[in-house]
Amino acid sequence: MSHQNWQAIATHISETTGQAFQLRSRHSIGGGCINSTFRIEGSGQSYFVKLNSPQYLDMFETEAAGLSELGQAAALKVPEPLCWGSTQEQAYLVMEYIPLGGETNSVELGQQLAALHQVTQPQFGWTRDNYIGSTPQVNSLENDWITFWQRHRLGFQLKLAAQKGYRSKRLQNQGTRLVADVGEFFGNYQPQASLLHGDLWSGNYAVAVDGQAVIYDPAIYYGDREADIAMTELFGGFPRRFYDAYQDTWKLDSGYSTRKILYNLYHILNHLNLFGGGYLSQAESMIEMLLSELR
């Protein structure tokens, strides 16, 4: 990105904080597959900056709103969003820079996530749509969790997969049957509409140098807390102490062991839609595994 565009970001920081910020250095930070990320420094301050094409400004706006909602819950540390906007070259999001590298405290993370999930509202969804990765995520408010999951999670991803050319009977026909029968997995279990991170895997969690657990890159909405816990198990999992601490704070329902497949299917379908056919067989297998529970 050009010096002129970096200067535009520096000016926006100055206007937002009310203190002159003169950019002295910037350092690329790896780890993301969707955005470019940088640490910028100047005037005795450091900030974390995300960049993408100008059409992704809405993605950054909703991320900032999600971080603010998580921050207001005061259960877990999240980076504070500062400002966002776009130039001719890039959309950008500027937020607090949190030095990472502390020792993992899995027990604290489990306890704090349970506290986050105790922040609830009457309806499932959120006040605005956002993104899961770079895929639009529909958060239209619903009174019923099963309806929400059918319409705005599994049903939405299956339709998107069909639009992208994944129209096999094994995926679409079986997937449609699963969507219709989602209610069968709940029995007497009635989820609360808990505040969720929405994309909580090991890559979206770290420990600050002061030892605080930090979560970031949210895809928030209010839904069944099991969906967050399920996501933590999807790509490598969290330490056993995390799950024990969470359960000690707020025990999960016995049906979670099956429903976690239902919840993680949403993320695998999203990976299929984002990254291609390497996830097709996994999605199909998960659908068949869930349908086998209904026979």
N, C-alpha and C positions, 0 to 999 in steps of 0.2 A: 504494500500500500504506500502511496506517495507521502512525502513529508507534509504536504498541504492537508491531506486527510487526517494524519495524526495530529496536526495542529488544531484541526476542527474539533477533535475529541478532547484535546487539552483545554480548549476554550470552553467546551461544554462542562467539563469538570469544574473549571473556575467559576462559571456562572451558577452551577448547582451548589457548590460549597460556600461561595462568597469569598473565597481566598484564591489568590493568583496561583495557578499551577503551570509551571514551565517544564515541559517534558525534557528530561535529560538522557534517559536510556530506555530501551525496551528489550525484552528477552522472550523469545519464543518458548512456550511451554507445551510439551507433547501430551498425549493421552486421549485426545478427542478424535472421533472419526467423522464428525459432522461439521464442527466449527474449528477455526484457527484461534489459538489462545496465547495471550501474552501477559507478562508482568511488566508494567511501566512504572518508572520512577521519576521523581522530580520534586523540587521544593520541599524536600524532607518527607514526602509521601510516596506510598506504593499502592497501586491498584491492579486488579485483575480485569483483563479485557477479553471479550469474545468478539470474533469477527465472522461475518458470513456475507453472502451476496445481499444487495439491498432488498430483494423480495422477502427476505427472512426477518425483517424488522418485527413483524407481528409475533414471531416465535420468541424474540428477545423480550418484547413487551409482556407476553404472558409468563415467561420465565421470571421476570422481575416481580410480577404480581404474585406468582407462586412462592417465591422466596420471602416476600413480605408477609404473606399469610402464614408461612411456617415460622417466621421470626416472631410474629405476634403471639403464637402459641407458647413461646418461651420454654419449650421442652428440650429442644436440641439446637446446637449452634448451627447457623446457616450464614453464608456470606450476605452482607447487607447490600442490596442493589443501590447504585448511586444515580446513574443516568443512562439513557439509551437513545439511539437515533440512527440516522443514516446520512451518508454522503453519496456522491455520485458513484463511488467505488464500492462502499461497504455499508452494511448494517453493523451496529456495534452495541454491546452491553458492557458497561463499566460497573464493577462492584468492588466491595471490600477485598483487599488481599489478605488472606489468612496464611501465615507460615505454617506449613505442615511438617510432619516428621516425628510426632510424639509417639510414645509407646501405646500400643493398642489396649484399650480397656473395654473388652467385650461385654462385661457385666454392666457397666454404666450405659453402654449403647442399648442393651436390651431393656433396661429399666426406663431409659429416656424415650425410647420408641413407644413403649407401652403408655407412657405419659402423653405423648403426642396423640396416640390413638384415642385417648380419653377426651380429646377435644371433638365435640360432635355438633351436628346440626340436624334439623328434622328431616330434610330430604337428601337423596343421593344425587351426586353430581357436583356442580360448582356454578358460580355466577357467570363464568365465561368458558368457552372452549379453549384448549391449549394444544400441546403437541407431545407425542411420545416419540422420542428421537426427533425426526423431522416430519413424522406422519401426523396429520391433524387428529386430535383426540376430542371427541364430542362429549360434552359434560352437561347436556340438557337435564334439568332437574326432574327427578321422578320420585314418587312416593314409595315405590316398590323396588327393592334391590334386584329381584329376579328380572323384572322388566328392563331395568337399567342395563344389566349385564347382557341380556339378549339383544337389545336394540343398539346400544352405544359401544359395546365392547366386541363380543364375538360376531354378532351380525354385521357390524360395520367392517371388521377386518376381513370377513369372508367375502363380502361384496367388493371390497377393494382388491382382494386377491383375484376374483373373477375378472375385474377390469384390467388387471395386469397380465391376464392370460392363464391363470392357474384355475382351470375349469374341470379338472378330473372329477369323475363321479366319487372317487374315494374321498376327496376333499370336500367338494361342494354338496353332494347328496347326503353323505354321512354328517357333514358339518351342519347342514340345515336341520337334520333330524336332532342333532345334539342341542342346537339352539332351542328348538321347540320343547325339549325335555329338560331344560336346565333346572326347573323347579324341583325335579326328582332328587336332586343332590342336597336338598336343604332340610327335608323332614320337618322337625320342630325347631330347627335353628333359625333364629331371626336376627340377622346382622344389624348393628347400629351403623349410622352414617358417620364414620370416624374420619378425621383429617388424615389423609394418606400422602406419603411422598410420591408414590405412583410409579417410580422407576428405581426402586431401591435394590441395587446389586452392589457387589464389592467395589466396582469402579466409581460409584457415586457416594462413597463414604471414605473418610480419612480421619486422622487424629492430628490436631494442632500441636505445635511445639509445647504449648502450655498444658497438654493432656486432654483438652476438650474434644469430644467426638464431634465431627463436622459432617453434615450431609449437604449435597448440592445437586445441580442438574435435575430439579424436580419436574414431575408431570402431575401436579397435585389434583385431587378431587376428594370428595367425601364419599366413602364407600366401606365395604367390609374390610376390617383390619387384616383379615386372613390374606387378602390380596397382596399387601405389603410383605408379610412374612413369607408367603410363597415365592415372591420375587427374589428374596434373599437366598433362597435355596437353588435358584435356577442355574446360575453360572459360577459353580465352585462352592457356593455356600459361605456362611459366616461361621466363626468358631462355635463349638458346642456350648460354651459358657454364655454366649449371646442368647441362644434359644432357652437355656435353663433360666437365665435371669428374666427374660420376657415372661416365661410361663409362671415363674414365681410371683411376678407382679400382676399378671392378668392371664389366667389360664385359657388356652384355646379349647374350642369345642372338639369332641372326639371325631367329628366328621371332617376335620381339616385335612387329614391325610389323603382323602380322595379329592376334596375341593381344591387343593393346591394345584392339582393337574389342570383342573378347569381354569383356574386363574392364570397359570403360566402358559396355557395355550394361547391366550391373548397376546403375550409377548413373543411367542414363537411365530404366530401368524404375522405379527408386526415385523419381525426380522425377515420373514419370507418376503413381505411386501417391500422392505427397505433394501435387502441385500441379496435376494434372489433365491433360486431353486434349491440351494443347499439345505434349506430348512423345510422343504416340502415333505419329505419322508417323516421327519420328526413330528410335524404338525398332524399328518395323517395317522401316525401311530398313536399320538395322544388322544385323538378323537376316537379311535377304535378302542383304546383302553378305557375311556370314559363310558362309551356305549356298552361295553361289556359289563360294566357295573349295573346296568339297567336290565340285563337279561335275566 
